Amino acid sequence: MTRSSVAPSPLFLILLAVTVGGGVLSTLDQNVARTAGIVLLVLGGWAVSLCLHEFGHAYLAFRNGDYSVRHKGYLTLDIRRYTDPVLSLLLPLLLLAVGGIPLPGGAVWIDRHALRTRRGESFVSLAGPMANLVIGLLLIATVVLTNPPEGLAAGLSYLAYLQLFTFVLNILPIPGLDGFGVIEPYLSYQAREFGAKARPWAPFVLFALLIGVPLVGQAFSGAVLWIYQSLGGDITELFKGQAGFRFWEGRSPW
């Protein structure tokens, strides 16, 4: 692997700068600037985490024998390599903004036949959700250990919750999600064949249930909230961040 293969793209650095800029704005005393900062922090942070999620898949695939990911540009952290402009970027961003549900937004195409072992296949699928889990833990730790200004603490807490939400959602053993990819190499031929047929529509059924059936969405969100609190997350800051991000609902957190 050459050094240039894993060098962050300029676009990734711009997304990172937007996230940091949002964090700085969120520390200001002026409510409009603080709210705008939270929005930029959460949206920018979510886009950065999408890149890291997909990079995790690609990097583990490269390490396990699929060298095509380098030529596809997956190791550059360039969000354009991971997304379709509408289906995997604008739509998830819209649903995140309106419904607060961070749907998986990216995709990398892995040559599974090139991977050397079943264990390697599992690790490739697991790498993406683990990136979200690690990011969520780091964000929680940042809030707990550094005691940042109120707006920044709120934005980081809400972003941490979204990372854990994404982790739990992706790790479900449902065809089309990473959790199924973790166990798929060890399933029978019949089960893998069923998974291949269900892969195009099964995630959409899950998303429809989460968004359209309040009891399902509330139960899932409640489980993620329990995990968030168990890991040390501040629930008060989380709800402040959520209210600041979804400012149009009129629930001022300040």
C-alpha positions in Angstrom: 0.0 0.0 0.0 1.5 3.4 -1.0 1.3 6.4 1.3 -0.7 8.3 -1.3 -3.4 5.6 -1.3 -4.5 6.5 2.2 -3.9 10.3 2.1 -7.1 12.2 3.1 -8.7 14.0 0.2 -9.1 17.8 0.2 -12.9 17.3 0.3 -12.6 15.2 3.5 -10.4 18.0 5.0 -13.1 20.5 4.1 -15.8 18.4 5.8 -13.5 18.2 8.8 -13.0 22.0 8.8 -16.8 22.5 8.6 -17.2 20.3 11.6 -14.6 22.1 13.6 -16.0 25.5 12.5 -19.4 24.4 13.7 -17.9 23.4 17.0 -16.3 26.8 17.4 -19.6 28.6 16.5 -21.5 26.4 19.1 -19.4 27.9 21.9 -20.6 31.5 21.3 -23.1 33.1 23.6 -25.4 34.3 20.8 -28.2 31.8 20.4 -28.5 32.0 16.6 -24.7 31.4 16.1 -24.8 28.6 18.7 -27.7 26.9 17.0 -26.0 27.3 13.6 -22.8 25.8 15.1 -24.7 22.8 16.4 -26.2 22.2 12.9 -22.9 22.4 11.2 -21.2 20.3 13.8 -23.7 17.5 13.6 -24.1 17.5 9.8 -20.4 17.9 9.2 -19.5 15.3 11.9 -22.0 12.8 10.4 -20.5 13.2 6.9 -17.0 12.7 8.4 -18.1 9.6 10.2 -19.7 8.3 7.0 -16.2 8.6 5.4 -14.5 6.8 8.3 -17.2 4.1 8.3 -16.7 3.3 4.6 -12.9 3.7 4.9 -13.0 1.1 7.6 -14.6 -1.4 5.3 -12.2 -0.6 2.5 -9.0 -0.7 4.6 -9.8 -4.1 6.1 -10.7 -5.4 2.6 -7.4 -4.2 1.3 -5.6 -5.8 4.2 -7.4 -9.1 3.5 -6.7 -9.3 -0.2 -9.1 -7.0 -2.2 -6.6 -4.6 -3.7 -9.2 -3.1 -6.1 -10.4 -0.8 -3.3 -7.2 1.3 -3.8 -7.8 1.8 -7.5 -11.5 2.8 -6.7 -10.2 5.6 -4.5 -11.9 4.1 -1.4 -8.7 4.7 0.7 -8.7 8.5 0.2 -11.6 9.3 2.5 -13.3 11.2 -0.4 -17.0 11.1 0.3 -17.7 11.2 -3.4 -16.2 7.7 -3.7 -18.7 6.3 -1.2 -22.0 8.0 -2.2 -24.6 8.4 -4.8 -25.5 12.1 -4.7 -29.2 11.5 -4.0 -29.8 8.0 -2.6 -26.8 7.8 -0.3 -26.1 11.5 0.6 -29.0 13.9 0.2 -31.7 11.5 1.3 -30.0 10.3 4.4 -29.1 13.9 5.3 -32.7 15.0 4.8 -34.0 12.1 7.0 -31.4 13.0 9.6 -32.5 16.6 9.6 -36.2 15.9 9.6 -36.5 12.7 11.5 -33.3 12.5 13.5 -32.6 9.0 12.1 -29.1 8.6 10.6 -29.6 6.1 7.8 -26.6 4.4 6.4 -25.5 6.7 3.6 -22.4 5.2 1.9 -21.4 2.1 0.2 -18.1 0.5 -1.0 -18.1 -2.4 -3.4 -15.9 -5.1 -2.0 -14.7 -8.1 -4.1 -15.6 -10.8 -1.7 -14.0 -13.4 -3.8 -10.7 -11.7 -3.4 -10.8 -11.9 0.4 -8.6 -14.7 1.8 -10.6 -16.0 4.7 -14.1 -16.1 6.1 -12.8 -14.3 9.2 -11.5 -11.6 7.0 -14.9 -11.2 5.4 -16.5 -10.8 8.8 -13.9 -8.2 9.9 -14.5 -6.2 6.7 -18.2 -6.0 7.5 -17.6 -5.3 11.2 -15.1 -2.5 10.5 -17.7 0.1 9.5 -20.0 -0.1 12.6 -16.9 -0.3 14.8 -15.8 3.1 13.4 -19.1 4.6 14.5 -18.9 3.0 18.0 -15.3 4.3 18.5 -16.3 7.8 17.4 -19.3 7.7 19.7 -17.1 6.7 22.6 -14.5 9.4 21.9 -17.2 12.0 21.7 -18.7 11.0 25.0 -15.3 10.9 26.6 -14.6 14.4 25.3 -17.7 15.8 26.9 -17.1 14.0 30.2 -13.4 14.7 30.5 -13.0 18.2 29.1 -16.3 19.8 30.3 -16.7 21.9 27.1 -18.9 25.0 26.8 -22.6 24.4 26.8 -23.4 24.6 23.1 -20.4 22.4 22.2 -21.2 19.8 24.8 -24.8 19.6 23.5 -23.7 19.2 19.8 -21.0 16.6 20.7 -23.5 14.7 22.8 -26.1 14.6 20.1 -23.5 13.6 17.5 -22.3 10.8 19.9 -25.9 9.5 20.2 -26.3 9.5 16.4 -23.0 7.5 16.1 -24.3 4.9 18.6 -27.7 4.8 16.8 -25.8 4.1 13.5 -23.7 1.4 15.2 -26.7 -0.4 16.6 -28.7 -0.1 13.3 -25.8 -1.4 11.2 -24.9 -4.3 13.4 -28.4 -5.8 13.2 -28.2 -9.2 11.4 -30.5 -8.1 8.5 -29.6 -8.7 4.9 -28.2 -5.5 3.4 -26.8 -4.3 6.7 -23.3 -4.9 8.0 -24.4 -7.2 10.8 -25.6 -9.7 8.3 -22.2 -9.4 6.5 -20.5 -10.3 9.8 -22.3 -13.7 10.0 -22.9 -14.4 6.3 -19.6 -16.2 5.7 -20.5 -18.8 8.2 -24.1 -19.4 7.0 -25.4 -22.3 4.9 -25.6 -21.8 1.1 -29.4 -21.6 1.4 -29.3 -18.9 4.0 -26.7 -16.9 2.0 -28.9 -17.3 -1.1 -31.9 -16.0 0.8 -29.8 -13.1 2.1 -28.8 -12.1 -1.4 -32.5 -12.0 -2.5 -33.6 -10.0 0.6 -30.6 -7.6 0.5 -32.3 -5.0 -1.9 -35.5 -4.6 0.2 -34.9 -5.8 3.8 -33.3 -2.5 5.0 -36.1 -0.5 3.6 -38.6 -2.6 5.5 -36.7 -1.9 8.6 -36.4 1.9 7.9 -40.2 2.0 7.2 -40.9 0.4 10.5 -38.6 2.8 12.4 -40.0 5.8 10.7 -43.7 4.8 10.2 -44.4 2.7 13.3 -44.0 4.9 16.4 -43.7 2.0 18.9 -40.9 0.4 16.9 -39.0 3.7 16.5 -39.5 4.5 20.2 -38.3 1.1 21.3 -35.2 1.2 19.1 -34.4 4.8 20.2 -34.9 3.8 23.8 -32.4 0.9 23.5 -29.8 3.2 21.9 -30.5 5.8 24.6 -29.9 3.2 27.3 -26.5 2.3 25.6 -25.6 6.0 25.4 -26.3 6.5 29.1 -24.5 3.2 30.1 -21.4 4.5 28.3 -21.4 7.7 30.4 -23.3 10.0 28.0 -25.1 13.0 29.5 -28.8 12.8 28.6 -29.4 16.4 29.4 -26.8 17.6 26.9 -28.1 15.1 24.4 -31.6 16.5 24.4 -30.2 20.1 24.3 -28.2 19.1 21.2 -31.2 17.5 19.6 -33.3 20.6 20.2 -30.6 22.8 18.9 -30.1 20.7 15.8 -33.9 20.6 15.1 -34.3 24.3 15.8 -37.4 24.6 13.6 -39.5 22.7 16.1 -39.2 25.7 18.4 -37.9 23.7 21.5 -35.1 26.2 22.5 -32.5 24.4 24.6 -31.0 27.6 26.0 
